[in-house]
Amino acid sequence: MKTMRVLLTGHQGYLGTVMAPVLAAEGHDITGLDSGLFAECVLGDAPLDPPGHRVDLRDVTATQLSGVDAVVHLAALSNDPLGALAPDLTYDINHSASVRLARLAKDAGVRRFLYASTCSVYGASGDAGLVGEDAPLRPVTPYAESKVRVEDDLHELADDDFTPVFLRNATAFGFSPRLRADIVLNNLVGHACLSGEVRVLSDGTPWRPLVHAADIARAFAAALTAPKESLHDRAFNIGTERNNLTVAQIADEVVEAVPGSRLVITGEAGADPRSYRVDFSRFRGAVAGFDCAWSVKDGAVELAEAYQRFGLTRNGFEQRFTRLAWLKNRTEADVVDDTLRHS
């Protein structure tokens, strides 16, 4: 197996903390790059981070790309409410800085650039069947729109020496030492453990595709070494059809995983335009032998056990592990300024 010198952006985030040891276990030489905004958002034992650069994505230099074979680009403002609150920052970081990073990488001789996109680009696809990579893109949030823009711009950079790959992850779930509590399964399990209620604010009918953080990490590891001709300048949905579920079905799995909890569907948030079921077969066809290992049921059980084992508190759940609340706290404490750079 070919091993590489890999720059992993966002290595101190929710997904990066899971992905770094997976890539290292494959024999790759990993260097991280992260602003450190969420480095302290730890539940349980402190992660063992790879060596890395503490730098804002907007301030990356060519020197930090020197000697790198491949970039795995996860770093982003990954939160729809935050994107709605500060759309200019979302485009500045998620779009402009990502494209700048790719240009620097190409100029430095990096040959493969794995971009963490999202199935949210299909946001308003409705119930018309499984959505494949060639379906119309209908993003409904600044976060998803920024991902579409990056895909378009990276496509223009592709050539014989530079291979961008667009990995459109389903909605992530599962335990990470750097927890996020503001994504659907993690959030529902947290509420169930802390209050005994699995509270759904929509009517429960929207479809969501889900994928475990560890399966995302395995997909990126496979994409690093897969033949160029199978991946070059292509988009791939990352997940499994088994985890296409309605929000109500996801909530039912949580009720099963947390004994004594009960389901409450309030409908107070109204209809959610984000509803889509996804076809994940293209990646399985491109990378022989790949499939996702984790079901939503297994992930709910894993989360409930981890929350209990590590003593999840309501304050931690609502403040430290919720992206928007954490960034507001950091800003009010003058740890970061209003551009989300460290003060």
ZADO-1210 file (C-alpha; in nm, 4 decimals, padded with zeros to 6 digits):
<atoms>
<atom x="00.0000" y="00.0000" z="00.0000" code="MET" pos="1"/>
<atom x="00.1287" y="00.3439" z="-00.0936" code="LYS" pos="2"/>
<atom x="00.1867" y="00.5731" z="00.2023" code="THR" pos="3"/>
<atom x="00.1781" y="00.9499" z="00.1777" code="MET" pos="4"/>
<atom x="00.2666" y="01.2707" z="00.3536" code="ARG" pos="5"/>
<atom x="-00.0792" y="01.4046" z="00.4279" code="VAL" pos="6"/>
<atom x="-00.1880" y="01.7487" z="00.5459" code="LEU" pos="7"/>
<atom x="-00.5128" y="01.7067" z="00.7418" code="LEU" pos="8"/>
<atom x="-00.6973" y="02.0349" z="00.7916" code="THR" pos="9"/>
<atom x="-00.9395" y="02.0544" z="01.0810" code="GLY" pos="10"/>
<atom x="-00.7528" y="01.7824" z="01.2694" code="HIS" pos="11"/>
<atom x="-00.8798" y="01.9207" z="01.6024" code="GLN" pos="12"/>
<atom x="-01.2430" y="01.9132" z="01.4973" code="GLY" pos="13"/>
<atom x="-01.5159" y="01.6519" z="01.5390" code="TYR" pos="14"/>
<atom x="-01.4285" y="01.4521" z="01.2258" code="LEU" pos="15"/>
<atom x="-01.0570" y="01.5289" z="01.2208" code="GLY" pos="16"/>
<atom x="-01.0069" y="01.3862" z="01.5685" code="THR" pos="17"/>
<atom x="-01.1532" y="01.0563" z="01.4473" code="VAL" pos="18"/>
<atom x="-00.9794" y="01.0642" z="01.1095" code="MET" pos="19"/>
<atom x="-00.6220" y="01.1368" z="01.2176" code="ALA" pos="20"/>
<atom x="-00.5626" y="00.7991" z="01.3895" code="PRO" pos="21"/>
<atom x="-00.7333" y="00.6124" z="01.1040" code="VAL" pos="22"/>
<atom x="-00.5000" y="00.7685" z="00.8474" code="LEU" pos="23"/>
<atom x="-00.1974" y="00.7152" z="01.0705" code="ALA" pos="24"/>
<atom x="-00.2899" y="00.3479" z="01.1139" code="ALA" pos="25"/>
<atom x="-00.2730" y="00.3149" z="00.7331" code="GLU" pos="26"/>
<atom x="00.0912" y="00.4220" z="00.7544" code="GLY" pos="27"/>
<atom x="00.0531" y="00.7799" z="00.6324" code="HIS" pos="28"/>
<atom x="00.2686" y="01.0592" z="00.7749" code="ASP" pos="29"/>
<atom x="00.0060" y="01.3019" z="00.9100" code="ILE" pos="30"/>
<atom x="00.0519" y="01.6723" z="00.9752" code="THR" pos="31"/>
<atom x="-00.2456" y="01.8627" z="01.1111" code="GLY" pos="32"/>
<atom x="-00.3589" y="02.2152" z="01.0408" code="LEU" pos="33"/>
<atom x="-00.6190" y="02.3790" z="01.2637" code="ASP" pos="34"/>
<atom x="-00.7020" y="02.7174" z="01.4142" code="SER" pos="35"/>
<atom x="-00.7748" y="02.5487" z="01.7475" code="GLY" pos="36"/>
<atom x="-01.1234" y="02.6971" z="01.7822" code="LEU" pos="37"/>
<atom x="-01.2642" y="02.3641" z="01.9031" code="PHE" pos="38"/>
<atom x="-00.9517" y="02.2041" z="02.0485" code="ALA" pos="39"/>
<atom x="-01.0937" y="02.2309" z="02.4020" code="GLU" pos="40"/>
<atom x="-01.4313" y="02.0771" z="02.3162" code="CYS" pos="41"/>
<atom x="-01.3321" y="01.7399" z="02.4614" code="VAL" pos="42"/>
<atom x="-01.5498" y="01.4806" z="02.6329" code="LEU" pos="43"/>
<atom x="-01.3557" y="01.2055" z="02.8039" code="GLY" pos="44"/>
<atom x="-00.9881" y="01.1349" z="02.7493" code="ASP" pos="45"/>
<atom x="-00.7787" y="01.3964" z="02.5686" code="ALA" pos="46"/>
<atom x="-00.7115" y="01.2996" z="02.2062" code="PRO" pos="47"/>
<atom x="-00.3615" y="01.2227" z="02.0839" code="LEU" pos="48"/>
<atom x="-00.3223" y="01.4819" z="01.8083" code="ASP" pos="49"/>
<atom x="-00.0657" y="01.4476" z="01.5294" code="PRO" pos="50"/>
<atom x="00.1964" y="01.7229" z="01.5030" code="PRO" pos="51"/>
<atom x="00.0443" y="02.0226" z="01.3344" code="GLY" pos="52"/>
<atom x="00.0251" y="02.3884" z="01.2428" code="HIS" pos="53"/>
<atom x="-00.1876" y="02.6178" z="01.4617" code="ARG" pos="54"/>
<atom x="-00.3092" y="02.8536" z="01.1918" code="VAL" pos="55"/>
<atom x="-00.6356" y="02.9938" z="01.0634" code="ASP" pos="56"/>
<atom x="-00.7349" y="02.8460" z="00.7276" code="LEU" pos="57"/>
<atom x="-00.7398" y="03.1973" z="00.5814" code="ARG" pos="58"/>
<atom x="-00.3730" y="03.2454" z="00.6752" code="ASP" pos="59"/>
<atom x="-00.2170" y="02.9264" z="00.5372" code="VAL" pos="60"/>
<atom x="00.1199" y="02.9804" z="00.3652" code="THR" pos="61"/>
<atom x="00.2895" y="02.7977" z="00.0809" code="ALA" pos="62"/>
<atom x="00.5554" y="02.6746" z="00.3239" code="THR" pos="63"/>
<atom x="00.2925" y="02.4718" z="00.5104" code="GLN" pos="64"/>
<atom x="00.2191" y="02.2796" z="00.1876" code="LEU" pos="65"/>
<atom x="00.5828" y="02.2026" z="00.1139" code="SER" pos="66"/>
<atom x="00.6588" y="01.8324" z="00.0786" code="GLY" pos="67"/>
<atom x="00.2930" y="01.7284" z="00.1042" code="VAL" pos="68"/>
<atom x="00.1628" y="01.4503" z="-00.1223" code="ASP" pos="69"/>
<atom x="-00.2074" y="01.4861" z="-00.0427" code="ALA" pos="70"/>
<atom x="-00.4423" y="01.7215" z="00.1383" code="VAL" pos="71"/>
<atom x="-00.7469" y="01.6021" z="00.3304" code="VAL" pos="72"/>
<atom x="-00.9487" y="01.9189" z="00.3744" code="HIS" pos="73"/>
<atom x="-01.2053" y="01.9050" z="00.6549" code="LEU" pos="74"/>
<atom x="-01.1678" y="02.2505" z="00.8106" code="ALA" pos="75"/>
<atom x="-01.4833" y="02.4622" z="00.7835" code="ALA" pos="76"/>
<atom x="-01.7534" y="02.6396" z="00.9790" code="LEU" pos="77"/>
<atom x="-01.9711" y="02.3292" z="00.9920" code="SER" pos="78"/>
<atom x="-02.2986" y="02.4519" z="01.1263" code="ASN" pos="79"/>
<atom x="-02.6117" y="02.5716" z="00.9459" code="ASP" pos="80"/>
<atom x="-02.7282" y="02.8065" z="01.2275" code="PRO" pos="81"/>
<atom x="-02.3830" y="02.9668" z="01.2396" code="LEU" pos="82"/>
<atom x="-02.3837" y="03.0027" z="00.8621" code="GLY" pos="83"/>
<atom x="-02.7184" y="03.1792" z="00.8771" code="ALA" pos="84"/>
<atom x="-02.5923" y="03.4093" z="01.1529" code="LEU" pos="85"/>
<atom x="-02.2664" y="03.4987" z="00.9779" code="ALA" pos="86"/>
<atom x="-02.2969" y="03.4103" z="00.6065" code="PRO" pos="87"/>
<atom x="-02.0073" y="03.6374" z="00.5071" code="ASP" pos="88"/>
<atom x="-01.7727" y="03.4490" z="00.7406" code="LEU" pos="89"/>
<atom x="-01.9033" y="03.1176" z="00.6105" code="THR" pos="90"/>
<atom x="-01.8199" y="03.2135" z="00.2523" code="TYR" pos="91"/>
<atom x="-01.4879" y="03.3691" z="00.3533" code="ASP" pos="92"/>
<atom x="-01.3686" y="03.0589" z="00.5388" code="ILE" pos="93"/>
<atom x="-01.5524" y="02.7729" z="00.3731" code="ASN" pos="94"/>
<atom x="-01.5313" y="02.8991" z="00.0148" code="HIS" pos="95"/>
<atom x="-01.2576" y="03.1562" z="-00.0425" code="SER" pos="96"/>
<atom x="-01.0025" y="03.0113" z="00.2001" code="ALA" pos="97"/>
<atom x="-01.0672" y="02.6562" z="00.0762" code="SER" pos="98"/>
<atom x="-01.0058" y="02.7511" z="-00.2867" code="VAL" pos="99"/>
<atom x="-00.6954" y="02.9469" z="-00.1870" code="ARG" pos="100"/>
<atom x="-00.5691" y="02.6374" z="-00.0012" code="LEU" pos="101"/>
<atom x="-00.6242" y="02.4245" z="-00.3107" code="ALA" pos="102"/>
<atom x="-00.4333" y="02.6691" z="-00.5307" code="ARG" pos="103"/>
<atom x="-00.1429" y="02.6731" z="-00.2868" code="LEU" pos="104"/>
<atom x="-00.1503" y="02.2935" z="-00.2782" code="ALA" pos="105"/>
<atom x="-00.1443" y="02.2663" z="-00.6561" code="LYS" pos="106"/>
<atom x="00.1427" y="02.5135" z="-00.6821" code="ASP" pos="107"/>
<atom x="00.3335" y="02.3128" z="-00.4181" code="ALA" pos="108"/>
<atom x="00.3037" y="01.9908" z="-00.6191" code="GLY" pos="109"/>
<atom x="00.0315" y="01.8245" z="-00.4122" code="VAL" pos="110"/>
<atom x="-00.1227" y="01.5607" z="-00.6353" code="ARG" pos="111"/>
<atom x="-00.4450" y="01.4646" z="-00.4554" code="ARG" pos="112"/>
<atom x="-00.6891" y="01.6954" z="-00.2773" code="PHE" pos="113"/>
<atom x="-00.9751" y="01.5307" z="-00.0878" code="LEU" pos="114"/>
<atom x="-01.2473" y="01.7835" z="-00.0158" code="TYR" pos="115"/>
<atom x="-01.5078" y="01.7236" z="00.2540" code="ALA" pos="116"/>
<atom x="-01.8293" y="01.8331" z="00.0876" code="SER" pos="117"/>
<atom x="-02.1793" y="01.7425" z="00.2038" code="THR" pos="118"/>
<atom x="-02.5025" y="01.5769" z="00.0963" code="CYS" pos="119"/>
<atom x="-02.6682" y="01.9002" z="00.2080" code="SER" pos="120"/>
<atom x="-02.6004" y="02.0246" z="-00.1453" code="VAL" pos="121"/>
<atom x="-02.9156" y="01.8295" z="-00.2409" code="TYR" pos="122"/>
<atom x="-03.1130" y="02.0127" z="00.0287" code="GLY" pos="123"/>
<atom x="-03.4546" y="02.0477" z="-00.1320" code="ALA" pos="124"/>
<atom x="-03.4696" y="01.7254" z="-00.3308" code="SER" pos="125"/>
<atom x="-03.7815" y="01.5984" z="-00.1525" code="GLY" pos="126"/>
<atom x="-03.9213" y="01.2473" z="-00.1900" code="ASP" pos="127"/>
<atom x="-03.8514" y="01.1862" z="-00.5582" code="ALA" pos="128"/>
<atom x="-03.6317" y="00.8836" z="-00.4928" code="GLY" pos="129"/>
<atom x="-03.2648" y="00.8299" z="-00.4220" code="LEU" pos="130"/>
<atom x="-03.0434" y="01.1229" z="-00.5134" code="VAL" pos="131"/>
<atom x="-02.7221" y="01.0495" z="-00.7021" code="GLY" pos="132"/>
<atom x="-02.4218" y="01.2697" z="-00.7608" code="GLU" pos="133"/>
<atom x="-02.5525" y="01.3980" z="-01.0956" code="ASP" pos="134"/>
<atom x="-02.8805" y="01.5241" z="-00.9489" code="ALA" pos="135"/>
<atom x="-02.9509" y="01.8989" z="-00.9458" code="PRO" pos="136"/>
<atom x="-02.7918" y="02.0755" z="-00.6505" code="LEU" pos="137"/>
<atom x="-03.0424" y="02.2691" z="-00.4397" code="ARG" pos="138"/>
<atom x="-02.8584" y="02.4042" z="-00.1321" code="PRO" pos="139"/>
<atom x="-03.0816" y="02.5929" z="00.1085" code="VAL" pos="140"/>
<atom x="-02.8215" y="02.7259" z="00.3571" code="THR" pos="141"/>
<atom x="-02.5028" y="02.9366" z="00.3280" code="PRO" pos="142"/>
<atom x="-02.3067" y="02.6331" z="00.4546" code="TYR" pos="143"/>
<atom x="-02.4293" y="02.4088" z="00.1721" code="ALA" pos="144"/>
<atom x="-02.4000" y="02.6856" z="-00.0866" code="GLU" pos="145"/>
<atom x="-02.0359" y="02.7410" z="00.0115" code="SER" pos="146"/>
<atom x="-01.9668" y="02.3721" z="-00.0536" code="LYS" pos="147"/>
<atom x="-02.1175" y="02.3921" z="-00.4028" code="VAL" pos="148"/>
<atom x="-01.8985" y="02.6922" z="-00.4835" code="ARG" pos="149"/>
<atom x="-01.5824" y="02.5132" z="-00.3704" code="VAL" pos="150"/>
<atom x="-01.6635" y="02.2060" z="-00.5801" code="GLU" pos="151"/>
<atom x="-01.7116" y="02.4285" z="-00.8855" code="ASP" pos="152"/>
<atom x="-01.3838" y="02.6138" z="-00.8329" code="ASP" pos="153"/>
<atom x="-01.1793" y="02.3016" z="-00.7587" code="LEU" pos="154"/>
<atom x="-01.3125" y="02.1449" z="-01.0778" code="HIS" pos="155"/>
<atom x="-01.1455" y="02.4307" z="-01.2678" code="GLU" pos="156"/>
<atom x="-00.8105" y="02.3471" z="-01.1024" code="LEU" pos="157"/>
<atom x="-00.8118" y="01.9795" z="-01.1995" code="ALA" pos="158"/>
<atom x="-00.5489" y="01.8635" z="-01.4466" code="ASP" pos="159"/>
<atom x="-00.3147" y="01.5696" z="-01.5057" code="ASP" pos="160"/>
<atom x="-00.1066" y="01.6602" z="-01.2013" code="ASP" pos="161"/>
<atom x="-00.3782" y="01.7710" z="-00.9589" code="PHE" pos="162"/>
<atom x="-00.6690" y="01.5458" z="-00.8625" code="THR" pos="163"/>
<atom x="-00.9492" y="01.7001" z="-00.6572" code="PRO" pos="164"/>
<atom x="-01.2081" y="01.4578" z="-00.5176" code="VAL" pos="165"/>
<atom x="-01.5384" y="01.5770" z="-00.3722" code="PHE" pos="166"/>
<atom x="-01.6579" y="01.3539" z="-00.0892" code="LEU" pos="167"/>
<atom x="-02.0165" y="01.4525" z="-00.0098" code="ARG" pos="168"/>
<atom x="-02.0611" y="01.3210" z="00.3408" code="ASN" pos="169"/>
<atom x="-02.4030" y="01.2354" z="00.4735" code="ALA" pos="170"/>
<atom x="-02.4914" y="01.3915" z="00.8103" code="THR" pos="171"/>
<atom x="-02.2299" y="01.2636" z="01.0541" code="ALA" pos="172"/>
<atom x="-02.3040" y="01.0883" z="01.3819" code="PHE" pos="173"/>
<atom x="-02.1177" y="00.8927" z="01.6445" code="GLY" pos="174"/>
<atom x="-01.8818" y="00.9539" z="01.9302" code="PHE" pos="175"/>
<atom x="-01.5672" y="01.1599" z="01.8855" code="SER" pos="176"/>
<atom x="-01.3385" y="01.2753" z="02.1694" code="PRO" pos="177"/>
<atom x="-01.4103" y="01.6246" z="02.0330" code="ARG" pos="178"/>
<atom x="-01.7834" y="01.5940" z="02.0472" code="LEU" pos="179"/>
<atom x="-02.0464" y="01.7800" z="01.8496" code="ARG" pos="180"/>
<atom x="-02.3904" y="01.7827" z="02.0089" code="ALA" pos="181"/>
<atom x="-02.5579" y="01.9933" z="01.7398" code="ASP" pos="182"/>
<atom x="-02.5959" y="01.7231" z="01.4743" code="ILE" pos="183"/>
<atom x="-02.9141" y="01.5247" z="01.4673" code="VAL" pos="184"/>
<atom x="-02.8389" y="01.1831" z="01.6206" code="LEU" pos="185"/>
<atom x="-02.5822" y="01.3132" z="01.8695" code="ASN" pos="186"/>
<atom x="-02.8293" y="01.5800" z="01.9737" code="ASN" pos="187"/>
<atom x="-03.1299" y="01.3507" z="02.0137" code="LEU" pos="188"/>
<atom x="-02.9309" y="01.1000" z="02.2204" code="VAL" pos="189"/>
<atom x="-02.7981" y="01.3798" z="02.4412" code="GLY" pos="190"/>
<atom x="-03.1460" y="01.5139" z="02.5107" code="HIS" pos="191"/>
<atom x="-03.2681" y="01.1622" z="02.5874" code="ALA" pos="192"/>
<atom x="-02.9863" y="01.0972" z="02.8340" code="CYS" pos="193"/>
<atom x="-03.0201" y="01.4337" z="03.0075" code="LEU" pos="194"/>
<atom x="-03.3977" y="01.4807" z="03.0125" code="SER" pos="195"/>
<atom x="-03.5584" y="01.1475" z="02.9302" code="GLY" pos="196"/>
<atom x="-03.7170" y="01.2999" z="02.6214" code="GLU" pos="197"/>
<atom x="-03.6324" y="01.2488" z="02.2561" code="VAL" pos="198"/>
<atom x="-03.7566" y="01.5857" z="02.1366" code="ARG" pos="199"/>
<atom x="-03.8174" y="01.6441" z="01.7638" code="VAL" pos="200"/>
<atom x="-03.8982" y="02.0053" z="01.6760" code="LEU" pos="201"/>
<atom x="-04.0046" y="01.9383" z="01.3159" code="SER" pos="202"/>
<atom x="-04.2937" y="01.7135" z="01.2180" code="ASP" pos="203"/>
<atom x="-04.0475" y="01.4240" z="01.1847" code="GLY" pos="204"/>
<atom x="-04.1131" y="01.3612" z="00.8149" code="THR" pos="205"/>
<atom x="-03.7952" y="01.5003" z="00.6492" code="PRO" pos="206"/>
<atom x="-03.5499" y="01.2413" z="00.5204" code="TRP" pos="207"/>
<atom x="-03.1893" y="01.2473" z="00.6353" code="ARG" pos="208"/>
<atom x="-02.8920" y="01.0400" z="00.5192" code="PRO" pos="209"/>
<atom x="-02.6587" y="00.9598" z="00.8103" code="LEU" pos="210"/>
<atom x="-02.3038" y="00.8230" z="00.8316" code="VAL" pos="211"/>
<atom x="-02.0788" y="00.7439" z="01.1270" code="HIS" pos="212"/>
<atom x="-01.7647" y="00.9549" z="01.1731" code="ALA" pos="213"/>
<atom x="-01.5517" y="00.6391" z="01.1624" code="ALA" pos="214"/>
<atom x="-01.7013" y="00.5392" z="00.8266" code="ASP" pos="215"/>
<atom x="-01.6231" y="00.8858" z="00.6887" code="ILE" pos="216"/>
<atom x="-01.2633" y="00.8389" z="00.8059" code="ALA" pos="217"/>
<atom x="-01.2432" y="00.4986" z="00.6362" code="ARG" pos="218"/>
<atom x="-01.3822" y="00.6451" z="00.3136" code="ALA" pos="219"/>
<atom x="-01.1211" y="00.9210" z="00.3064" code="PHE" pos="220"/>
<atom x="-00.8454" y="00.6683" z="00.3798" code="ALA" pos="221"/>
<atom x="-00.9653" y="00.4582" z="00.0853" code="ALA" pos="222"/>
<atom x="-00.9825" y="00.7639" z="-00.1412" code="ALA" pos="223"/>
<atom x="-00.6220" y="00.8566" z="-00.0650" code="LEU" pos="224"/>
<atom x="-00.4853" y="00.5454" z="-00.2331" code="THR" pos="225"/>
<atom x="-00.7553" y="00.4472" z="-00.4839" code="ALA" pos="226"/>
<atom x="-00.6499" y="00.4619" z="-00.8519" code="PRO" pos="227"/>
<atom x="-00.6529" y="00.8139" z="-00.9891" code="LYS" pos="228"/>
<atom x="-00.8691" y="00.7198" z="-01.2861" code="GLU" pos="229"/>
<atom x="-01.1532" y="00.6059" z="-01.0605" code="SER" pos="230"/>
<atom x="-01.1692" y="00.9288" z="-00.8564" code="LEU" pos="231"/>
<atom x="-01.0229" y="01.2162" z="-01.0575" code="HIS" pos="232"/>
<atom x="-01.2371" y="01.5313" z="-01.0424" code="ASP" pos="233"/>
<atom x="-01.5484" y="01.3395" z="-00.9374" code="ARG" pos="234"/>
<atom x="-01.8089" y="01.3761" z="-00.6642" code="ALA" pos="235"/>
<atom x="-01.9010" y="01.0851" z="-00.4376" code="PHE" pos="236"/>
<atom x="-02.1755" y="01.0529" z="-00.1796" code="ASN" pos="237"/>
<atom x="-02.0357" y="00.8994" z="00.1396" code="ILE" pos="238"/>
<atom x="-02.2712" y="00.6878" z="00.3475" code="GLY" pos="239"/>
<atom x="-02.5044" y="00.3916" z="00.3088" code="THR" pos="240"/>
<atom x="-02.8630" y="00.3581" z="00.1896" code="GLU" pos="241"/>
<atom x="-02.9402" y="00.1680" z="00.5108" code="ARG" pos="242"/>
<atom x="-02.9035" y="00.4963" z="00.6998" code="ASN" pos="243"/>
<atom x="-03.1506" y="00.6950" z="00.4889" code="ASN" pos="244"/>
<atom x="-03.4125" y="00.7567" z="00.7577" code="LEU" pos="245"/>
<atom x="-03.6794" y="01.0104" z="00.8428" code="THR" pos="246"/>
<atom x="-03.6165" y="01.2238" z="01.1488" code="VAL" pos="247"/>
<atom x="-03.8979" y="01.0333" z="01.3234" code="ALA" pos="248"/>
<atom x="-03.7286" y="00.7005" z="01.2439" code="GLN" pos="249"/>
<atom x="-03.3991" y="00.8329" z="01.3792" code="ILE" pos="250"/>
<atom x="-03.5811" y="00.9380" z="01.6968" code="ALA" pos="251"/>
<atom x="-03.7325" y="00.5900" z="01.7313" code="ASP" pos="252"/>
<atom x="-03.3807" y="00.4401" z="01.7293" code="GLU" pos="253"/>
<atom x="-03.2829" y="00.6784" z="02.0086" code="VAL" pos="254"/>
<atom x="-03.5802" y="00.5735" z="02.2194" code="VAL" pos="255"/>
<atom x="-03.4652" y="00.2129" z="02.1827" code="GLU" pos="256"/>
<atom x="-03.1065" y="00.3026" z="02.2757" code="ALA" pos="257"/>
<atom x="-03.1880" y="00.5076" z="02.5874" code="VAL" pos="258"/>
<atom x="-03.4011" y="00.3034" z="02.8291" code="PRO" pos="259"/>
<atom x="-03.6858" y="00.4992" z="02.9851" code="GLY" pos="260"/>
<atom x="-03.6817" y="00.7768" z="02.7275" code="SER" pos="261"/>
<atom x="-03.9932" y="00.8815" z="02.5388" code="ARG" pos="262"/>
<atom x="-04.0537" y="01.0404" z="02.2010" code="LEU" pos="263"/>
<atom x="-04.2005" y="01.3922" z="02.1801" code="VAL" pos="264"/>
<atom x="-04.2658" y="01.5378" z="01.8328" code="ILE" pos="265"/>
<atom x="-04.3613" y="01.9037" z="01.8804" code="THR" pos="266"/>
<atom x="-04.3669" y="02.0266" z="01.5209" code="GLY" pos="267"/>
<atom x="-04.2920" y="02.3762" z="01.6527" code="GLU" pos="268"/>
<atom x="-04.0150" y="02.4424" z="01.3997" code="ALA" pos="269"/>
<atom x="-04.2535" y="02.3901" z="01.1088" code="GLY" pos="270"/>
<atom x="-04.1756" y="02.2185" z="00.7810" code="ALA" pos="271"/>
<atom x="-03.8055" y="02.1627" z="00.7070" code="ASP" pos="272"/>
<atom x="-03.7176" y="02.2119" z="00.3369" code="PRO" pos="273"/>
<atom x="-03.4104" y="01.9892" z="00.3741" code="ARG" pos="274"/>
<atom x="-03.5365" y="01.6432" z="00.2844" code="SER" pos="275"/>
<atom x="-03.3419" y="01.3964" z="00.0726" code="TYR" pos="276"/>
<atom x="-03.2552" y="01.0284" z="00.0407" code="ARG" pos="277"/>
<atom x="-02.9202" y="00.9500" z="-00.1131" code="VAL" pos="278"/>
<atom x="-02.7694" y="00.6884" z="-00.3447" code="ASP" pos="279"/>
<atom x="-02.4206" y="00.5917" z="-00.2237" code="PHE" pos="280"/>
<atom x="-02.3375" y="00.3294" z="-00.4860" code="SER" pos="281"/>
<atom x="-02.0895" y="00.5330" z="-00.6907" code="ARG" pos="282"/>
<atom x="-01.8199" y="00.5277" z="-00.4224" code="PHE" pos="283"/>
<atom x="-01.8665" y="00.1554" z="-00.3620" code="ARG" pos="284"/>
<atom x="-01.8170" y="00.1038" z="-00.7343" code="GLY" pos="285"/>
<atom x="-01.5053" y="00.3201" z="-00.7462" code="ALA" pos="286"/>
<atom x="-01.3401" y="00.1739" z="-00.4351" code="VAL" pos="287"/>
<atom x="-01.3661" y="-00.2030" z="-00.4360" code="ALA" pos="288"/>
<atom x="-01.4630" y="-00.3557" z="-00.1035" code="GLY" pos="289"/>
<atom x="-01.5737" y="-00.0357" z="00.0675" code="PHE" pos="290"/>
<atom x="-01.8971" y="-00.0245" z="00.2633" code="ASP" pos="291"/>
<atom x="-02.0094" y="00.1519" z="00.5772" code="CYS" pos="292"/>
<atom x="-02.0002" y="-00.0524" z="00.8976" code="ALA" pos="293"/>
<atom x="-02.2150" y="00.1529" z="01.1359" code="TRP" pos="294"/>
<atom x="-02.5947" y="00.1625" z="01.1551" code="SER" pos="295"/>
<atom x="-02.7874" y="00.4447" z="01.3178" code="VAL" pos="296"/>
<atom x="-02.9019" y="00.1980" z="01.5835" code="LYS" pos="297"/>
<atom x="-02.5427" y="00.1049" z="01.6707" code="ASP" pos="298"/>
<atom x="-02.4412" y="00.4700" z="01.6761" code="GLY" pos="299"/>
<atom x="-02.7220" y="00.5619" z="01.9142" code="ALA" pos="300"/>
<atom x="-02.6140" y="00.2880" z="02.1550" code="VAL" pos="301"/>
<atom x="-02.2484" y="00.3959" z="02.1285" code="GLU" pos="302"/>
<atom x="-02.3373" y="00.7579" z="02.2034" code="LEU" pos="303"/>
<atom x="-02.5613" y="00.6744" z="02.4987" code="ALA" pos="304"/>
<atom x="-02.2874" y="00.4609" z="02.6532" code="GLU" pos="305"/>
<atom x="-02.0215" y="00.7291" z="02.5961" code="ALA" pos="306"/>
<atom x="-02.2366" y="01.0065" z="02.7397" code="TYR" pos="307"/>
<atom x="-02.2936" y="00.8000" z="03.0523" code="GLN" pos="308"/>
<atom x="-01.9323" y="00.6832" z="03.0827" code="ARG" pos="309"/>
<atom x="-01.7834" y="01.0316" z="03.0490" code="PHE" pos="310"/>
<atom x="-02.0486" y="01.2158" z="03.2496" code="GLY" pos="311"/>
<atom x="-02.2075" y="01.4430" z="02.9903" code="LEU" pos="312"/>
<atom x="-02.3601" y="01.7472" z="03.1629" code="THR" pos="313"/>
<atom x="-02.6332" y="01.9793" z="03.0413" code="ARG" pos="314"/>
<atom x="-02.3952" y="02.2743" z="03.0419" code="ASN" pos="315"/>
<atom x="-02.1400" y="02.0865" z="02.8355" code="GLY" pos="316"/>
<atom x="-02.4089" y="01.9615" z="02.5995" code="PHE" pos="317"/>
<atom x="-02.5594" y="02.3061" z="02.5414" code="GLU" pos="318"/>
<atom x="-02.2423" y="02.5180" z="02.5542" code="GLN" pos="319"/>
<atom x="-01.9108" y="02.3398" z="02.4981" code="ARG" pos="320"/>
<atom x="-02.0360" y="02.0893" z="02.2399" code="PHE" pos="321"/>
<atom x="-02.2729" y="02.3159" z="02.0469" code="THR" pos="322"/>
<atom x="-02.0766" y="02.5067" z="01.7834" code="ARG" pos="323"/>
<atom x="-02.2732" y="02.8318" z="01.7785" code="LEU" pos="324"/>
<atom x="-02.2886" y="02.8613" z="02.1590" code="ALA" pos="325"/>
<atom x="-01.9178" y="02.7811" z="02.1933" code="TRP" pos="326"/>
<atom x="-01.8118" y="03.0429" z="01.9390" code="LEU" pos="327"/>
<atom x="-02.0344" y="03.3053" z="02.1000" code="LYS" pos="328"/>
<atom x="-01.8705" y="03.2231" z="02.4336" code="ASN" pos="329"/>
<atom x="-01.5205" y="03.2512" z="02.2847" code="ARG" pos="330"/>
<atom x="-01.6085" y="03.5854" z="02.1254" code="THR" pos="331"/>
<atom x="-01.7621" y="03.7304" z="02.4419" code="GLU" pos="332"/>
<atom x="-01.4537" y="03.6194" z="02.6372" code="ALA" pos="333"/>
<atom x="-01.2304" y="03.7975" z="02.3826" code="ASP" pos="334"/>
<atom x="-01.0544" y="03.4716" z="02.3001" code="VAL" pos="335"/>
<atom x="-01.1481" y="03.5245" z="01.9344" code="VAL" pos="336"/>
<atom x="-01.2500" y="03.8408" z="01.7539" code="ASP" pos="337"/>
<atom x="-01.5592" y="03.8958" z="01.5430" code="ASP" pos="338"/>
<atom x="-01.3843" y="03.7402" z="01.2409" code="THR" pos="339"/>
<atom x="-01.3259" y="03.4219" z="01.4483" code="LEU" pos="340"/>
<atom x="-00.9522" y="03.4723" z="01.4533" code="ARG" pos="341"/>
<atom x="-00.7731" y="03.4366" z="01.7860" code="HIS" pos="342"/>
<atom x="-00.7407" y="03.7725" z="01.9588" code="SER" pos="343"/>
</atoms>
